Amino acid sequence: MIFLYDITNLEWSHRDTEQKDVFFIGFTDGDKDLVEFDNLSYGIKVLSGSETILDKTYPKEDETVIYTDQEWIKAVEVILTPGNEYSVSVWAENGGVKNDHEHIFTSPLATTIDSPFTSWIWDEENKSWQPPTQKPVDGYWTWDEKKLSWVEV
């Protein structure tokens, strides 16, 4: 998901991307190609219910963002559980003007593309992929998809 803040219109927008586990934060300045900042700070907070998954503020203390000509300036990786609802809050302060935006969404359900093995099925209750047979408790085991069984290593 890309979150864009227009520093002229003081408005946030967002759009989905193919990468569901990364949030991108970017800035625009109307129709200008170059976005210049005045003491920019910004952040992102991700909640799942009342649990904070991520809470970051940028730039770091020893960094200053002066300008950009890129669509986004920060990519933040987040581990999301398929089917869970999340609240993402982004904020930016530039030139002493602060603005924030909140977006609530449900992480896409897992697909067979996400499955570690084609024989495993999605367990909605536990929100995890499950093998056709339980993994043995003792020892070290790896899944053998050709044999559809656990093999001791």
C-alpha positions as CSV (number, residue, x, y, z in Angstrom):
1,M,0.0,0.0,0.0
2,I,1.3,3.5,-0.9
3,F,0.4,6.5,1.3
4,L,1.1,9.8,-0.4
5,Y,0.9,13.2,1.3
6,D,0.5,16.3,-0.9
7,I,2.3,19.1,1.1
8,T,0.6,21.9,-0.9
9,N,-3.0,20.6,-0.5
10,L,-2.4,19.1,2.9
11,E,-4.1,15.9,1.9
12,W,-3.3,12.2,2.2
13,S,-4.2,9.6,-0.3
14,H,-3.5,5.8,-0.5
15,R,-3.7,3.0,-3.0
16,D,-3.0,-0.7,-3.0
17,T,0.1,-2.3,-4.5
18,E,1.0,-5.9,-5.3
19,Q,3.3,-6.1,-2.2
20,K,0.9,-6.7,0.7
21,D,3.5,-6.8,3.4
22,V,5.1,-3.4,2.7
23,F,3.8,0.1,3.3
24,F,5.3,2.9,1.2
25,I,5.3,6.5,2.3
26,G,5.7,9.3,-0.2
27,F,5.2,13.0,-0.8
28,T,3.9,15.2,-3.6
29,D,3.8,18.9,-4.1
30,G,0.9,19.6,-6.4
31,D,2.1,19.0,-9.9
32,K,5.8,19.8,-9.3
33,D,8.4,17.1,-10.1
34,L,10.6,18.1,-7.1
35,V,9.2,18.1,-3.5
36,E,11.1,20.4,-1.2
37,F,10.7,20.0,2.6
38,D,10.8,22.4,5.5
39,N,11.9,20.4,8.6
40,L,9.9,17.3,7.6
41,S,9.0,14.6,10.0
42,Y,6.6,11.7,9.4
43,G,5.5,8.4,10.8
44,I,3.4,5.3,10.6
45,K,1.5,3.2,13.2
46,V,-0.1,-0.1,12.5
47,L,-2.6,-1.6,14.9
48,S,-4.4,-5.0,15.0
49,G,-7.2,-4.4,17.4
50,S,-5.5,-2.8,20.4
51,E,-2.1,-4.4,19.7
52,T,0.6,-2.1,18.2
53,I,2.3,-4.0,15.3
54,L,4.5,-1.1,14.2
55,D,5.1,2.4,15.4
56,K,7.9,4.3,13.6
57,T,8.9,8.0,13.3
58,Y,11.2,9.4,10.5
59,P,13.7,10.6,9.7
60,K,16.1,9.3,12.3
61,E,17.6,11.9,14.7
62,D,20.8,12.3,12.6
63,E,19.0,12.5,9.3
64,T,17.3,15.4,7.4
65,V,15.1,15.1,4.3
66,I,15.6,18.2,2.2
67,Y,13.9,17.2,-1.1
68,T,12.8,14.2,-3.2
69,D,11.9,13.5,-6.8
70,Q,10.8,10.0,-6.1
71,E,7.2,8.7,-5.6
72,W,8.0,7.3,-2.1
73,I,10.9,7.9,0.3
74,K,10.3,5.1,2.9
75,A,9.3,1.4,2.6
76,V,8.3,-0.2,5.8
77,E,8.0,-4.0,5.9
78,V,5.2,-5.4,8.2
79,I,4.2,-9.0,8.9
80,L,0.4,-9.2,8.5
81,T,-1.8,-12.2,9.4
82,P,-4.2,-13.0,6.5
83,G,-7.8,-12.2,7.2
84,N,-7.0,-9.8,10.1
85,E,-8.3,-6.2,10.3
86,Y,-5.6,-3.5,10.6
87,S,-5.7,0.2,11.2
88,V,-2.8,2.2,9.6
89,S,-2.2,5.7,10.7
90,V,0.3,7.9,8.9
91,W,1.2,11.5,9.7
92,A,3.5,14.2,8.4
93,E,4.7,17.5,9.7
94,N,6.3,19.9,7.3
95,G,6.9,23.6,7.9
96,G,5.1,23.4,11.3
97,V,1.9,22.0,9.7
98,K,0.9,18.5,10.8
99,N,-1.6,16.3,9.1
100,D,-2.6,12.7,9.7
101,H,-4.6,10.0,7.9
102,E,-6.1,6.6,9.0
103,H,-6.9,3.7,6.8
104,I,-8.6,0.5,8.0
105,F,-8.4,-2.7,5.9
106,T,-8.5,-6.4,6.1
107,S,-5.3,-8.2,5.1
108,P,-6.0,-10.5,2.1
109,L,-6.7,-14.1,2.8
110,A,-4.0,-16.6,2.0
111,T,-4.0,-18.2,-1.4
112,T,-2.5,-21.4,-2.6
113,I,0.3,-19.2,-4.1
114,D,1.2,-18.3,-0.5
115,S,1.2,-21.9,0.7
116,P,4.6,-23.4,1.6
117,F,3.6,-26.6,-0.1
118,T,0.7,-27.4,-2.5
119,S,-0.6,-30.2,-0.2
120,W,-1.0,-27.9,2.8
121,I,-4.3,-26.2,3.6
122,W,-5.2,-23.0,5.2
123,D,-6.5,-23.2,8.8
124,E,-8.8,-20.1,9.2
125,E,-9.1,-20.6,13.0
126,N,-5.4,-20.7,13.6
127,K,-4.5,-18.4,10.7
128,S,-1.7,-20.7,9.5
129,W,-0.9,-23.3,6.8
130,Q,-1.4,-26.9,8.0
131,P,0.3,-30.0,6.6
132,P,-1.8,-33.1,5.8
133,T,-0.2,-34.9,8.8
134,Q,1.0,-33.5,12.1
135,K,4.7,-32.9,12.5
136,P,6.3,-35.4,14.9
137,V,7.1,-33.8,18.3
138,D,10.6,-35.4,19.0
139,G,13.6,-34.8,16.7
140,Y,14.2,-32.6,13.7
141,W,11.9,-33.0,10.8
142,T,11.4,-31.4,7.4
143,W,8.4,-31.8,5.0
144,D,8.8,-33.9,1.9
145,E,6.2,-32.8,-0.6
146,K,6.8,-35.7,-3.0
147,K,6.3,-38.3,-0.2
148,L,3.6,-36.1,1.5
149,S,5.2,-36.9,4.8
150,W,7.7,-35.7,7.4
151,V,11.3,-36.8,7.0
152,E,13.7,-36.8,9.9
153,V,16.9,-34.8,9.3
